[in-house]
């Protein structure tokens, strides 16, 4: 693993990345009732990976992503956002009418707005990672 940052940046990236990702999930799940949602949660998650990217480089960040291409995240996000309109259509309601499902045994309600927010989360995360990684790879090729 090639370290491109300082020891302080490397240590901060390793310690802050899991906390930022956990906070992004909190923002994602909180977003229906209070401030938060898929967009800001995606920005926080992207910030975690970008901090790691600045500390350890593109190759190490791709290893952390387990070879998931950021463009695949964009595609999955767009697919989930599109799929979130279908449940209302199947029950005879207009598109984008929210549908809620109780999950037995836990106090959690799944919904089409949550599916849409997860799609936005993945699309924002994938877009920012694709842009930053491309810029860093282009910069590496320059003399």
C-alpha positions in Angstrom: 0.0 0.0 0.0 1.5 3.3 -1.1 0.9 6.0 1.4 0.6 9.4 -0.1 -0.5 11.5 2.9 1.2 12.4 6.2 1.0 10.3 9.3 -1.7 12.6 10.8 -3.8 12.4 7.6 -3.4 8.6 7.4 -4.4 8.1 11.0 -7.3 10.5 10.8 -8.6 8.8 7.6 -8.5 5.3 9.3 -10.3 6.6 12.4 -12.8 8.9 10.8 -13.9 6.8 7.8 -16.0 4.3 9.8 -17.5 7.1 11.8 -18.4 9.1 8.7 -20.0 6.0 7.1 -22.0 5.3 10.2 -23.2 8.9 10.4 -24.2 8.8 6.7 -26.4 5.8 7.4 -27.9 7.7 10.4 -28.7 10.7 8.1 -30.1 8.4 5.5 -32.5 6.7 7.9 -33.4 9.9 9.7 -34.2 11.9 6.6 -38.0 11.2 6.4 -39.0 12.8 9.7 -36.2 15.3 10.3 -33.4 16.9 8.3 -31.3 14.5 6.4 -31.9 12.1 3.5 -30.2 10.4 0.6 -28.4 13.4 -0.8 -26.7 14.7 2.3 -26.0 11.1 3.5 -24.4 10.4 0.1 -22.2 13.5 0.4 -21.0 12.4 3.9 -20.2 8.9 2.7 -18.4 10.3 -0.3 -16.4 12.6 2.1 -15.3 9.5 4.0 -14.0 7.8 0.9 -12.4 11.0 -0.4 -10.6 11.5 2.8 -9.3 7.9 2.5 -8.4 8.6 -1.1 -6.3 11.7 -0.2 -4.5 9.7 2.5 -3.8 6.5 0.7 -4.4 7.0 -3.0 -6.7 5.7 -5.7 -5.5 2.0 -5.6 -6.0 1.7 -1.9 -9.4 3.3 -2.1 -10.4 0.9 -4.8 -9.3 -2.0 -2.6 -11.5 -0.6 0.2 -14.5 -0.5 -2.2 -13.8 -4.2 -2.9 -13.6 -3.4 -6.7 -17.1 -1.9 -6.9 -16.8 0.6 -9.7 -18.3 4.0 -8.7 -20.2 3.9 -12.1 -21.9 0.7 -10.9 -23.1 2.6 -7.8 -24.6 5.3 -10.0 -26.4 2.6 -12.0 -27.7 0.9 -8.9 -28.9 4.2 -7.5 -30.8 5.1 -10.7 -32.3 1.7 -10.8 -33.5 1.9 -7.2 -34.9 5.4 -7.7 -36.8 4.2 -10.7 -38.1 1.0 -9.0 -39.4 3.1 -6.1 -42.3 4.3 -8.3 -43.6 0.8 -9.2 -45.3 -0.3 -5.9 -47.8 2.5 -6.2 -48.6 1.6 -9.8 -49.2 -2.0 -8.8 -51.9 -1.0 -6.2 -53.6 1.4 -8.7 -52.3 4.7 -7.3 -50.5 7.5 -9.1 -46.7 7.3 -9.6 -44.6 8.5 -6.7 -47.4 7.9 -4.2 -45.6 6.7 -1.0 -46.2 3.1 0.1 -45.4 1.9 3.6 -44.8 -1.6 4.9 -44.7 -2.8 8.5 -41.8 -5.2 9.2 -43.0 -7.7 11.9 -40.9 -8.0 15.0 -39.1 -4.7 14.8 -40.3 -1.1 15.0 -39.4 -0.1 11.5 -41.5 0.8 8.5 -40.1 0.2 5.0 -41.3 2.6 2.4 -40.9 3.7 -1.2 -39.4 7.1 -0.1 -36.7 5.1 1.7 -36.0 3.1 -1.4 -35.8 6.3 -3.4 -33.4 7.9 -0.8 -31.2 4.9 -0.9 -31.1 5.3 -4.7 -30.1 9.0 -4.4 -27.5 8.0 -1.8 -25.8 5.5 -4.1 -26.0 7.9 -7.1 -24.5 10.8 -5.2 -21.8 8.5 -3.7 -20.9 7.0 -7.1 -20.9 10.3 -8.9 -18.5 12.0 -6.5 -16.2 9.0 -6.3 -16.1 8.7 -10.1 -15.2 12.3 -10.5 -12.6 12.5 -7.8 -10.9 9.2 -8.7 -10.8 10.2 -12.4 -9.3 13.5 -11.5 -6.7 11.9 -9.3 -5.8 9.3 -11.9 -5.4 12.0 -14.6 -3.2 14.0 -12.3 -1.0 11.0 -11.7 -0.4 10.6 -15.4 0.8 14.2 -15.8 4.5 14.8 -15.7 
